[in-house]
């Protein structure tokens, strides 16, 4: 099932339908400022496990990433130093995933490696979903066998490919093919571990 949401004018009625699905432990595919992603309530462990199964992710070995509604929301789920906060403030909202040390507010499924990826995308639809839900969204990029192609960028084709595996596909228009830039902030030095969309402003 596809529900349309427009960045310029997000329908409160459609937004409420999507949030209801998330609160009930449902799975969605939704747009970000980079690529379309599978998503669920990031605090619902059973829903997280379903997405990990769809994506073939082992949560014991993989970093899980969440979308927060804003910078202040990040500190609820991760440890942030002043310097890292300033770095994120310069670059968010934007196409970056910051790997941070998780705190005790996240379910144990995130803490097998004691780290969590944090995103605040520059996309009104994504941020509206996180705001309305009141919890972060788990995010796991939609890909097919050929990595990012039309089956991960066109909402109708995404629904054709994955509609049976999720409860809703949120149509926010065509998505991108370039993933986020991943920035590891867990060590003494900040390190870019994957260069994607966006150039990190460090100073």
Secondary structure by P-SEA (a helix, b strand, c coil): cbbbbbcccccaaaaaaaaaaaaacbbbbbccccbbbbbcccccaaaaaaaaaaaccccccbbbbbbbccaaaaaacccccaaaaaaaaacccccbbbbcccccccccccccccbbbbbbcccaaaaaaaaaacbbbbbbbbbcccccccccccaaaaaaacccccccccccccccccccbbbbccccccccccccccccccc
